Amino acid sequence: MEYRMMPDPPDRRMPLILADVVQAQKRGRPCAVYAACTANAYAIRAVMGQALEDGTAALLESTASQVNTSGGYSGLTPSDYRRRVLQMAADIGLPAERVILGGDHLGPHLWRHEGQRRAMAQATRLVAACVAAGYRKIHLDAVTPCRDDALPADGTLDLDLICRRTAALCRAAEQSAERMDMPPPWYVIGSDVPAPGGEGLTTGPVAVTEAGNLHAFLSLCRHAFDAMGLAEVWPRVFAVVARTGAEYSPVEVHPYRTGPMQPLVAYVRQHKRLVLEAHSTDFQSPAALTDMVRDHFGVLKVGPALTFAMREAFFALARMEQKTLGDRKSIPCSRLPEVMEALMVADPQFWRSHYRGTTAELAHLRQNAYSDRIRYYWDRPEAVAALGRLNANLRRFPPPLALIGQHLPGSDEQIGAGMIPNDPEAIVVDWIGKVAGTYARACSPPSI
């Protein structure tokens, strides 16, 4: 999927939709927005298409590993990400004022193997760069210990230190906004935050955040903000991250249960300006997502589920390509699954600490795990070339609808009804859009 870079002036109005969500929740009307945490062009296009169809905003967030001052695994800096997103919005006719950019897990996690001074210096630099690029929603994540942090037996940072680092990151954001004459951002904070990427290797029930612990964090964090001269900023802290029990491992999804969350929900309902933000909602059922919105979650985060759907669609198309063209020696097939497997085996840094198993099990996980670590490899030149060949082959020789129906059920009916063309990229974007649509229906945000 090609795009052109395009600059655009900063928007100063759109985060009002975040205020609308908060106000609706406080008035007793379940309402939320979903944040797509992705730098993948196909996923971005699907989310924007859903927003265009619904008449709502597209909230797109980049994580510190995807997009940072060194380029991240996407190769994009925050300003690059902004230009990419706005150009794609212009290409499909989504007005720029209906695009909100956010930064996810902005903090020292990416530099956790370094000393705290250098890690926090890098983190504050990234936060400042995101705000300067026009990001309006900032998740300040200071929970990850650095190499030289003194830790208790449980391995967690002292709560007061988390709060002071959160305030320091906020100060960097505010200073960047003032220096660049940018509108100040809105903030999401938290001390009980699922790991970036949303998954781990553990199995079994996942604990939820206790109301008493959240109260202690909010009290200490507000004190830290006051101590750094950020008292006027505190009203723009509109959401707090909490563990919901709805997490996933590479092979297992822990479903959301509303019952254990009720003490925390009751506590947050008492706050006039605060809602919950749910991380790791990927692969939850539509009913579970709806329950989250009813339980005072104003923001639902999704990321790997979008690129998981993209991988599903592209691999299905590759199987169709092989079935229809595999015997034609004059037309080389893309061999996309084999290309992606070779890339992951040659450079295991993005998956080896996340997957466990035999040789065969690891091969399966690399291409099929819920955690979707394959998403780190789609921008590699070999992957881009294989995708280009796949798209070219299937445009020249479109697969029959019967074959499409076998591999991507429902897509054949949409093509037959003229809802989407028999084009590989259109099929993939539509397949990802099914995930985006599930979130959109659960959230029911205000129209623009």
Secondary structure, 3 states (H helix, E strand, C coil): CCCCCCCCCCCCCCCHHHHHHHHHHHCCCCCCEEEEECCCHHHHHHHHHHHHHHCCCEEEEEECCCECCCCCCCCECHHHHHHHHHHHHHHHCCCHHHEEEEEEEECHHHHCCCCHHHHHHHHHHHHHHHHHCCCCEEEECCCCCCCCCCCCCCCCCCHHHHHHHHHHHHHHHHHHHHHCCCCCCEEEECCCCCCCCCECCCCCCCCCCCHHHHHHHHHHHHHHHHHCCCCCCHHHEEEEEECCCCCECCCCECCCCHHHHHHHHHHHHCCCCCEEEECCCCCCCHHHHHHHHHCCEEEEEECHHHHHHHHHHHHHHHHHHHHHHCCCCCCCCCCHHHHHHHHHHHCHHHCCCCCCCCHHHHHHHHHHCCCCHHHHHCCCHHHHHHHHHHHHHHHHCCCCHHHHHHHCCCHHHHHHCCCCCCCHHHHHHHHHHHHHHHHHHHHCCCCC
